[in-house]
Amino acid sequence: MEENQNARTEFAIKELGKRIARRTEQGELHTSAVPGLSLFRRDEPTEPMTGMYLPSICLVAQGAKRVLLGDDTYVYDSQHYLITSLHLPTVVQIVDASPGKPYLGLRLTFDLREIAQLMADSHLPPPRTQQSSRGMATGKVTLPLVNAFLRLIDLLGEEEDIPILAPIIQREIIYRLLTGDQGTRLRQIAATGSQSHQIAKALDWLKGNFTQSLRIDDLAAQARMSTSTFHHHFRAMTALSPLQYQKQLRLQEARRLMLADHLDAATAAFQVGYESPSQFSREYGRLFGAPPVRDVTSLRQLAVSTTGE
């Protein structure tokens, strides 16, 4: 029985890969008409790249990806999904891809408020434990989960049905996650009043106010925790201290400003909250592996060579 189930799951994953391949023939990223659903393709392994993971589930139909969160390493492939329940700064690398067998994956973002509502509607109890754990984990891919994603991607060929059917399928996917092997993690963060939920709210505040001076005592008070307790739970969930988290938000936004808005390094530094351009340059180099001007120049050259422009 189990062998038959594994064979059916493997077949479904291959079908998922075929659908992703068809939708990504013209490029590496396909932002679909289904809200929150993105499809990805890469024909070769990549260098490690910094980025922000959103609350989401990521599936791989072919190939493999490695994600570094602090000192933790997560590898996911066609047998394992990655679930992220917070906004987390990471280092990401595709480790298994080739022109003959490209990396094929997808990401579906979700809202913790929707998860909390589904918990209430389904009478799913919040987890008993209050112990905070990482906001990222891998879980085993199941046939019902893959089948739901197949139906979601199939809606891309019937776009008039997306407004009605996509929310129903997305709700099913969240339900599968809540009742799966990583469901406790999601329920812990979505449960209003839990310490994990309070940390999630603190992260939301940081994302909207990262240019401001950070007062840890005030942030801890907002979360209704002592400063030491707040520090402990924040690091347990993000693998970073609040100051490290703010720093990564600032540096990633500065990089975006230099790339997209063509700001010089000093202007970008001041705009994201730095008072010292030299400190900004040092910390930027530590995070991205090169000083701002050299890093941005390299990224622009890479973009040109990739698009063939």
BELLINVEN-V222587 format. One line per field, one symbol per residue. ss: DSSP state (~ for helix, > for strand, _ for the rest). psi: psi as a letter, one per 30 degrees, with the letter a starting at -180 (. if undefined). Layout:
# BELLINVEN-V222587
ss->???
psi->???
This chain:
# BELLINVEN-V222587
ss->_~~~~~~~~~~~~~~~~~~~~~~_____>>>_____>>>>>>______>>>>>__>>>>>>>_>>>>>>__>>>>>>__>>>>>___>>>>>>>>>______>>>>>>>__~~~~~~~~~~______________>>>>>__~~~~~~~~~~~~~~~_~~~~~~~~~~~~~~~~~~~~____~~~~~~~~____~~~~~~~~~~~~~~~______~~~~~~~____~~~~~~~~~~~~___~~~~~~~~~~~~~~~~~~~____~~~~~~~_____~~~~~~~~~~~~___~~~~~~~~~~~~~~~~__
psi->eeeeeeeeeeeeeeeeeeeeeefgfflfkjjlfkkfkkkkkkgllllkkllkkljlkkkkfkalkkkkjbgkkkkkaffklkkkgljkklkkkkfjkleeilkjllkjllkfeeeeeeeeefhkklkekgkklkgklllkkleeeeeeeeeeeffffifffeeeeeeeeeeeeeeeeegafgeeeeeeefjkfleeeeeeeeeeeeefgfflkkjeeeeeeeghlleeeeeeeeeeefglleeeeeeeeeeeeeeeeeeeghkleeeeeeegfkfjeeeeeeeeeeefglleeeeeeeeeeeeeeefg.
